[in-house]
Amino acid sequence: MAHKNFWDLLHEKQLSLTKSGIIIAEYLIQHPEEAQFLSISSLARNCNMAEATIYRFCKQLGFEGYNEMKIALAQANAAPISASVSYDLDFSTDTAALCENINLSFQSAIASTLSLLSPEAVDQAALLLQRARNVYCMGQGGSLILAHDIWARLSTISNKFHTCGDNHLQVLTASLMSSEDVILFVSYSGATRDMMDTLSIARKTGAKIILITHYADAPGTALADVVLLCGALEAPLDGGSIPIKVAELFVAEALILRYSLDNRELVNISRIKTSAAVATKLL
């Protein structure tokens, strides 16, 4: 669609909005900053309507989908959203202030995650890892890189932990799973088509699913056996934010340490072996 200020576009379309559309528009006007962080499920719940109604509202405004609308909303918000997002910084910000801003954003990401992460969910996820024949660490885009990092950490404990490549390979792997297998999937949004394809196939095989995400009501949570929540906020224009990755890795580290403490003998033996194996690689 043509690039047009979101609020101008909303004003232009207001007379043609449905009754539901007017309610959504009023919510966005009253909560402009909060709304850009909401998933489509969260916005639908806050407006007391179905996700399909939100999607139709986006289409009526001329957007391809919900995410495109969120980006337009973020671009139209003139006021800074939070000190945790990088594009809020003024060009005149000196390096000392920049570092302090980064420090605050990392602290905020971890503190928010600590408040959301359920210890009981971590325990349940660790038990699934312990009982699994194979565990596959998966994600897409930047989340796939995080999944690789998590797998690399777990690979020092047991060779039952694996990683996969792109979505085609993930779908193939999922199709051959059984009830003895577990997927550890990393997805901040919990709402990508490729993820849903993979997890839907895995569910049919009986495989268990652990999902690391931010949104408790994301579509992916309906397919997961255990949901581990990270609390950091990511604005639509700040994709790939490192504090978000830190928050997700915080969740992963809690899970890995719980699993390690529950399997101390195995972990000690494995890490002695793996440490010795790589010792000759160091100068």
ZAMARGU-4260 file (C-alpha; in steps of 0.2 Angstrom, whole numbers, plus 5000, padded with zeros to 4 digits):
<rodrens>
0) 5000/5000/5000 | 5005/5018/4998 | 5015/5025/5013 | 5003/5036/5022 | 5003/5042/5041
5) 4993/5029/5050 | 4982/5042/5059 | 4979/5051/5043 | 4973/5035/5035 | 4962/5030/5050
10) 4954/5048/5049 | 4951/5045/5030 | 4943/5028/5033 | 4933/5032/5048 | 4916/5035/5039
15) 4917/5018/5031 | 4922/5008/5046 | 4910/4995/5053 | 4904/4995/5071 | 4918/4983/5076
20) 4930/4994/5066 | 4925/5009/5076 | 4929/5000/5092 | 4946/4994/5086 | 4950/5012/5080
25) 4945/5020/5097 | 4956/5007/5106 | 4971/5011/5095 | 4968/5030/5098 | 4967/5028/5116
30) 4982/5016/5118 | 4993/5021/5103 | 5010/5016/5112 | 5004/5000/5120 | 4995/4994/5105
35) 5011/4992/5094 | 5017/4979/5106 | 5001/4968/5106 | 4999/4952/5097 | 4983/4951/5086
40) 4976/4939/5100 | 4980/4952/5113 | 4972/4966/5103 | 4957/4955/5100 | 4955/4951/5118
45) 4956/4969/5123 | 4943/4974/5111 | 4932/4959/5115 | 4931/4952/5097 | 4938/4939/5086
50) 4955/4939/5078 | 4947/4938/5061 | 4938/4954/5065 | 4955/4963/5068 | 4962/4955/5052
55) 4947/4962/5042 | 4950/4979/5050 | 4968/4979/5044 | 4962/4974/5027 | 4949/4988/5027
60) 4963/5001/5030 | 4973/4994/5016 | 4986/4984/5025 | 4991/4966/5020 | 4990/4960/5037
65) 4991/4964/5056 | 5010/4966/5056 | 5010/4978/5043 | 4997/4989/5052 | 5008/4988/5068
70) 5023/4994/5059 | 5013/5009/5052 | 5006/5013/5069 | 5024/5013/5076 | 5030/5024/5062
75) 5016/5036/5066 | 5019/5037/5085 | 5030/5053/5087 | 5033/5051/5105 | 5047/5039/5111
80) 5040/5022/5116 | 5053/5016/5128 | 5071/5018/5133 | 5073/4999/5128 | 5071/5002/5109
85) 5086/5008/5100 | 5078/5020/5087 | 5071/5031/5102 | 5089/5038/5104 | 5092/5056/5099
90) 5106/5058/5086 | 5115/5069/5098 | 5116/5056/5112 | 5134/5054/5118 | 5142/5037/5120
95) 5141/5037/5139 | 5122/5040/5138 | 5121/5027/5125 | 5129/5014/5136 | 5118/5019/5150
100) 5103/5017/5139 | 5109/4999/5134 | 5112/4995/5152 | 5094/5000/5157 | 5087/4990/5142
105) 5096/4974/5147 | 5091/4976/5165 | 5073/4979/5160 | 5072/4964/5148 | 5079/4952/5162
110) 5068/4960/5176 | 5052/4958/5165 | 5057/4940/5160 | 5060/4936/5178 | 5042/4942/5183
115) 5034/4932/5169 | 5044/4916/5169 | 5035/4902/5178 | 5046/4891/5189 | 5033/4877/5187
120) 5034/4878/5168 | 5053/4877/5169 | 5052/4862/5180 | 5039/4854/5167 | 5050/4858/5153
125) 5066/4851/5161 | 5056/4835/5164 | 5052/4833/5146 | 5070/4835/5141 | 5075/4822/5154
130) 5062/4809/5147 | 5065/4813/5129 | 5074/4801/5117 | 5079/4816/5105 | 5077/4835/5108
135) 5077/4846/5093 | 5080/4865/5095 | 5071/4875/5082 | 5067/4893/5076 | 5066/4904/5061
140) 5077/4919/5056 | 5086/4926/5071 | 5077/4914/5082 | 5085/4900/5073 | 5102/4907/5078
145) 5096/4907/5096 | 5090/4889/5094 | 5108/4885/5088 | 5116/4893/5103 | 5104/4883/5115
150) 5108/4867/5106 | 5127/4871/5107 | 5125/4873/5126 | 5116/4857/5127 | 5127/4847/5116
155) 5140/4847/5130 | 5129/4837/5140 | 5121/4824/5128 | 5121/4819/5110 | 5102/4817/5111
160) 5101/4836/5107 | 5100/4841/5089 | 5096/4857/5078 | 5088/4859/5061 | 5090/4870/5046
165) 5077/4879/5037 | 5058/4876/5038 | 5058/4863/5025 | 5071/4852/5035 | 5061/4856/5051
170) 5045/4850/5043 | 5054/4834/5037 | 5061/4831/5054 | 5045/4834/5063 | 5036/4821/5052
175) 5047/4807/5058 | 5046/4811/5076 | 5037/4800/5089 | 5030/4802/5107 | 5048/4800/5113
180) 5054/4816/5105 | 5053/4834/5110 | 5054/4851/5101 | 5061/4866/5109 | 5055/4880/5098
185) 5061/4898/5100 | 5049/4911/5093 | 5046/4929/5101 | 5030/4931/5092 | 5024/4913/5093
190) 5014/4917/5077 | 5024/4913/5061 | 5016/4902/5048 | 5032/4891/5046 | 5032/4888/5065
195) 5014/4883/5065 | 5017/4871/5050 | 5031/4862/5060 | 5022/4861/5076 | 5006/4855/5069
200) 5015/4841/5060 | 5024/4837/5076 | 5008/4836/5087 | 5001/4823/5075 | 5016/4812/5078
205) 5014/4814/5097 | 5030/4823/5100 | 5030/4835/5115 | 5033/4854/5112 | 5042/4867/5123
210) 5039/4885/5116 | 5049/4900/5121 | 5039/4916/5117 | 5033/4932/5123 | 5015/4931/5120
215) 5005/4919/5132 | 4990/4920/5119 | 5000/4917/5103 | 4994/4904/5091 | 5009/4893/5094
220) 5005/4891/5113 | 4989/4881/5108 | 5001/4868/5101 | 5014/4868/5115 | 5014/4856/5130
225) 5025/4869/5140 | 5026/4888/5137 | 5041/4898/5144 | 5038/4917/5143 | 5051/4930/5141
230) 5045/4948/5146 | 5055/4960/5135 | 5046/4971/5124 | 5050/4973/5105 | 5043/4987/5095
235) 5038/4983/5077 | 5053/4994/5070 | 5066/4986/5081 | 5066/4969/5075 | 5082/4959/5080
240) 5084/4968/5096 | 5098/4961/5106 | 5089/4964/5123 | 5075/4953/5117 | 5088/4939/5113
245) 5095/4941/5130 | 5078/4938/5138 | 5075/4923/5127 | 5093/4916/5132 | 5089/4920/5150
250) 5074/4908/5149 | 5084/4895/5140 | 5098/4896/5153 | 5085/4893/5167 | 5079/4878/5158
255) 5097/4871/5155 | 5103/4874/5173 | 5087/4866/5180 | 5090/4851/5168 | 5108/4850/5173
260) 5104/4851/5192 | 5092/4837/5190 | 5105/4826/5180 | 5121/4831/5190 | 5130/4814/5187
265) 5127/4814/5168 | 5132/4832/5166 | 5148/4831/5176 | 5154/4815/5167 | 5149/4823/5150
270) 5157/4840/5153 | 5173/4832/5158 | 5173/4822/5142 | 5168/4837/5131 | 5181/4849/5139
275) 5195/4836/5136 | 5190/4834/5118 | 5191/4853/5114 | 5206/4856/5125 | 5218/4853/5111
280) 5210/4866/5101 | 5215/4880/5112 | 5232/4889/5110
</rodrens>
